[in-house]
């Protein structure tokens, strides 16, 4: 995380914030779409978009619950603001960016979300929406706030949803820290433009991870503290998920060796 700029400090691109990045991001996406159309044609693009969605996951019955962002949101609502940092729009969130450089170690995980605009019984993909995702590292620390991780901004990032509402992040499996069930935090925004300030968010929620997968991951090197922490908490005793978690429990497939994939529908 960058220190505050002094009057004579030279301003780097990564200090200018997401609003500075947006025109370049949009232009890169436009050029990428043009290139893909030239190679595959419109039918090919439709097929590729269809492959990105997880058709085995059905739309949940009701909106995903509103939850607390916790004490370490990093969205400017409680201290540091990663949304104002250039480079936060990225799919791979395992490493820090800007002035920070550390890489979070742990079992690899891909998080695939599909965001919906839910209007009664009618659910339509939230095309062009955006999600800000963040979670703790293997030691249970949150970047920008905790100990050695306070100087880093890894395990935080923003992604834009495709036309079918899908987006994904590459990350690591989070720890279980004392008093909380293993989870990830996320905020949903109407667009990338809106994802520059927490006041614009449509929903804040949390994603829960299945117990059997957690137990398998926590048996590996580096997650030793998570074993005892998990043994002392349950979904029913967790302060967030104790009132229900069916809409927030991710489907997780994969293995320690190959990495895991977590999928969740996010109707808002």
C-alpha positions as CSV (number, residue, x, y, z in Angstrom):
1,X,0.0,0.0,0.0
2,X,1.4,3.4,-1.0
3,X,2.2,6.0,1.7
4,X,0.4,9.4,1.4
5,X,1.9,11.6,-1.4
6,X,4.0,14.6,-0.3
7,X,3.9,17.9,-2.2
8,X,7.1,17.0,-4.1
9,X,6.5,13.3,-4.6
10,X,6.4,12.1,-8.2
11,X,3.0,10.6,-9.0
12,X,3.2,7.2,-10.6
13,X,0.4,5.6,-12.8
14,X,-0.5,3.2,-10.0
15,X,-1.2,6.2,-7.7
16,X,-3.9,7.6,-9.9
17,X,-6.7,5.2,-9.0
18,X,-9.3,3.1,-10.8
19,X,-10.9,6.2,-12.4
20,X,-7.6,6.8,-14.2
21,X,-7.5,3.1,-15.4
22,X,-11.1,2.9,-16.7
23,X,-10.6,4.5,-20.1
24,X,-7.6,2.3,-20.9
25,X,-9.4,-0.8,-19.6
26,X,-12.5,-0.1,-21.8
27,X,-10.3,0.4,-24.8
28,X,-8.3,-2.8,-24.2
29,X,-11.6,-4.7,-23.9
30,X,-12.9,-3.1,-27.1
31,X,-9.8,-4.1,-29.0
32,X,-9.9,-7.6,-27.6
33,X,-13.5,-8.1,-28.6
34,X,-12.7,-6.8,-32.1
35,X,-9.8,-9.3,-32.4
36,X,-11.8,-12.2,-31.2
37,X,-14.6,-11.4,-33.7
38,X,-12.1,-11.4,-36.5
39,X,-10.7,-14.8,-35.5
40,X,-13.8,-16.7,-34.5
41,X,-16.8,-14.7,-35.7
42,X,-20.0,-13.9,-33.8
43,X,-21.0,-17.5,-33.3
44,X,-17.6,-18.4,-31.9
45,X,-17.9,-15.7,-29.3
46,X,-21.3,-16.9,-28.2
47,X,-19.9,-20.4,-27.8
48,X,-17.0,-19.2,-25.8
49,X,-19.3,-17.1,-23.5
50,X,-21.4,-20.2,-22.9
51,X,-18.3,-22.2,-21.8
52,X,-17.5,-19.6,-19.2
53,X,-20.7,-20.2,-17.3
54,X,-21.2,-23.2,-14.9
55,X,-24.5,-24.6,-16.1
56,X,-24.6,-27.1,-13.3
57,X,-25.3,-24.3,-10.8
58,X,-28.9,-23.1,-10.7
59,X,-30.0,-19.7,-9.7
60,X,-30.6,-19.5,-6.0
61,X,-34.1,-18.8,-4.7
62,X,-33.9,-15.3,-3.4
63,X,-31.3,-12.5,-3.2
64,X,-27.9,-13.3,-1.6
65,X,-28.0,-12.0,2.0
66,X,-26.5,-8.7,3.0
67,X,-23.6,-9.2,5.4
68,X,-21.1,-7.0,7.2
69,X,-17.9,-6.1,5.3
70,X,-16.0,-6.8,8.5
71,X,-13.3,-4.7,10.0
72,X,-10.9,-5.1,7.0
73,X,-12.8,-4.1,3.9
74,X,-10.1,-2.0,2.2
75,X,-12.8,-0.1,0.4
76,X,-12.3,3.2,2.2
77,X,-15.2,2.7,4.6
78,X,-12.8,1.7,7.4
79,X,-9.3,3.0,6.7
80,X,-7.4,2.0,3.5
81,X,-9.0,2.2,0.1
82,X,-7.7,-0.3,-2.5
83,X,-10.5,0.8,-4.9
84,X,-8.7,4.1,-5.4
85,X,-5.5,2.3,-6.4
86,X,-4.6,1.8,-10.1
87,X,-4.2,-1.9,-10.8
88,X,-7.0,-3.2,-8.6
89,X,-9.0,-4.4,-11.6
90,X,-7.4,-7.8,-12.1
91,X,-8.4,-11.5,-12.2
92,X,-5.3,-12.9,-10.5
93,X,-5.2,-11.5,-6.9
94,X,-2.5,-13.7,-5.4
95,X,0.1,-11.0,-5.7
96,X,0.3,-7.4,-4.4
97,X,0.5,-4.5,-7.0
98,X,1.7,-0.9,-7.2
99,X,4.4,-0.3,-4.6
100,X,3.9,-3.7,-2.9
101,X,5.2,-7.0,-4.3
102,X,4.6,-9.9,-2.0
103,X,2.7,-13.0,-3.3
104,X,0.3,-14.9,-1.0
105,X,1.2,-18.5,-0.6
106,X,-1.3,-21.3,-0.3
107,X,-3.4,-24.0,-2.1
108,X,-4.5,-22.5,-5.5
109,X,-8.2,-21.6,-5.9
110,X,-10.3,-20.2,-8.7
111,X,-13.4,-18.4,-7.7
112,X,-16.2,-18.3,-10.3
113,X,-19.2,-16.0,-9.6
114,X,-22.3,-15.4,-11.7
115,X,-24.1,-12.2,-10.9
116,X,-27.8,-11.8,-11.5
117,X,-30.2,-8.9,-11.3
118,X,-33.2,-10.5,-9.5
119,X,-36.6,-8.9,-10.0
120,X,-39.2,-11.1,-8.4
121,X,-39.0,-14.5,-10.1
122,X,-37.1,-13.0,-13.0
123,X,-33.3,-13.3,-12.9
124,X,-31.2,-11.7,-15.6
125,X,-27.4,-11.6,-15.8
126,X,-26.0,-8.4,-14.5
127,X,-24.0,-7.7,-17.6
128,X,-21.2,-5.2,-17.0
129,X,-21.6,-5.4,-13.3
130,X,-18.5,-5.6,-11.1
131,X,-17.4,-7.5,-8.0
132,X,-14.8,-6.5,-5.5
133,X,-13.5,-9.7,-3.7
134,X,-11.2,-9.9,-0.7
135,X,-10.2,-12.5,1.9
136,X,-7.5,-13.4,4.4
137,X,-4.2,-15.1,3.6
138,X,-2.9,-18.5,4.7
139,X,-1.9,-17.1,8.1
140,X,-5.4,-15.6,8.6
141,X,-4.2,-12.0,8.1
142,X,-5.8,-9.4,5.8
143,X,-3.6,-7.3,3.6
144,X,-3.5,-3.5,4.2
145,X,-4.4,-4.1,7.9
146,X,-2.6,-7.1,9.7
147,X,1.0,-7.4,10.8
148,X,3.4,-8.2,8.0
149,X,0.5,-8.1,5.5
150,X,-0.3,-4.5,6.3
151,X,2.2,-3.2,3.7
152,X,0.6,-5.5,1.0
153,X,-2.6,-5.4,-1.0
154,X,-2.8,-9.0,-2.2
155,X,-6.0,-11.1,-2.1
156,X,-8.0,-8.0,-3.2
157,X,-9.3,-7.3,-6.7
158,X,-12.2,-6.1,-8.9
159,X,-13.6,-7.9,-11.9
160,X,-16.2,-6.9,-14.5
161,X,-19.0,-9.3,-15.3
162,X,-19.3,-10.6,-18.9
163,X,-22.6,-10.3,-20.8
164,X,-23.7,-13.6,-19.1
165,X,-22.9,-12.2,-15.6
166,X,-19.9,-14.4,-15.1
167,X,-16.5,-13.4,-13.7
168,X,-13.6,-15.1,-12.0
169,X,-10.6,-14.6,-9.7
170,X,-7.4,-16.6,-9.3
171,X,-6.4,-16.7,-5.6
172,X,-5.5,-19.1,-2.7
173,X,-7.6,-21.0,-0.3
174,X,-8.1,-18.7,2.8
175,X,-7.3,-19.7,6.4
176,X,-9.7,-20.3,9.2
177,X,-9.0,-17.8,11.9
178,X,-10.3,-17.8,15.4
179,X,-14.1,-17.3,15.7
180,X,-15.0,-17.4,12.0
181,X,-16.0,-20.0,9.5
182,X,-13.7,-20.0,6.4
183,X,-15.1,-17.4,4.1
184,X,-14.5,-14.7,1.4
185,X,-16.0,-11.2,1.3
186,X,-17.3,-9.5,-1.8
187,X,-19.2,-6.4,-2.8
188,X,-21.4,-6.1,-5.9
189,X,-21.5,-3.0,-8.0
190,X,-23.6,-2.0,-11.0
191,X,-20.5,-1.3,-13.1
192,X,-16.7,-0.7,-13.0
193,X,-17.3,3.0,-12.9
194,X,-19.4,2.5,-9.7
195,X,-16.7,0.3,-8.1
196,X,-14.6,3.3,-7.3
197,X,-16.3,4.0,-4.0
198,X,-18.0,1.8,-1.4
199,X,-21.0,4.1,-1.3
200,X,-22.1,2.8,-4.7
201,X,-22.2,-0.9,-3.8
202,X,-25.4,-2.8,-4.4
203,X,-24.7,-5.6,-2.0
204,X,-22.1,-6.8,0.5
205,X,-22.0,-10.5,1.2
206,X,-19.8,-13.4,2.1
207,X,-19.0,-16.8,0.5
208,X,-18.7,-19.9,2.7
209,X,-16.5,-22.9,2.0
210,X,-17.5,-26.5,2.6
211,X,-16.2,-28.3,5.7
212,X,-14.8,-31.4,4.0
213,X,-12.7,-29.3,1.6
214,X,-11.5,-27.1,4.4
215,X,-10.3,-30.1,6.4
216,X,-8.4,-31.5,3.4
217,X,-6.7,-28.1,2.7
218,X,-5.9,-27.4,6.3
219,X,-4.0,-30.8,6.5
220,X,-1.4,-29.3,4.2
221,X,1.8,-27.3,5.1
222,X,1.2,-23.7,6.1
223,X,-2.4,-24.1,7.3
224,X,-1.6,-25.7,10.7
225,X,-3.3,-23.1,12.8
226,X,-6.4,-23.4,10.8
227,X,-6.9,-27.0,12.0
228,X,-7.5,-26.0,15.6
229,X,-9.5,-22.9,14.6
230,X,-11.8,-24.9,12.5
231,X,-12.4,-27.4,15.2
232,X,-13.6,-24.6,17.5
233,X,-16.2,-23.1,15.1
234,X,-19.2,-24.4,13.2
235,X,-21.6,-22.9,10.6
236,X,-24.3,-22.9,13.3
237,X,-22.1,-21.0,15.7
238,X,-20.5,-18.6,13.2
239,X,-21.6,-15.0,13.8
240,X,-22.4,-14.5,10.1
241,X,-23.7,-17.9,8.8
242,X,-25.6,-19.0,11.9
243,X,-28.8,-17.5,10.6
244,X,-28.6,-19.5,7.3
245,X,-26.0,-20.1,4.6
246,X,-27.7,-22.0,1.8
247,X,-27.4,-19.1,-0.6
248,X,-23.7,-18.5,0.3
249,X,-22.2,-21.9,0.4
250,X,-20.0,-22.3,-2.6
251,X,-19.8,-25.5,-4.7
252,X,-16.1,-26.5,-4.6
253,X,-14.4,-29.1,-6.8
254,X,-10.8,-30.0,-7.4
255,X,-7.8,-31.2,-5.2
256,X,-4.8,-29.9,-3.3
257,X,-2.5,-30.9,-6.1
258,X,-4.6,-29.5,-9.0
259,X,-6.2,-26.6,-7.1
260,X,-9.8,-25.9,-6.3
261,X,-12.6,-24.2,-8.1
262,X,-15.4,-22.5,-6.1
263,X,-18.6,-21.5,-7.9
264,X,-21.5,-19.4,-6.5
265,X,-24.5,-17.6,-8.0
266,X,-24.9,-14.1,-6.7
267,X,-28.5,-12.7,-7.2
268,X,-28.9,-9.1,-6.0
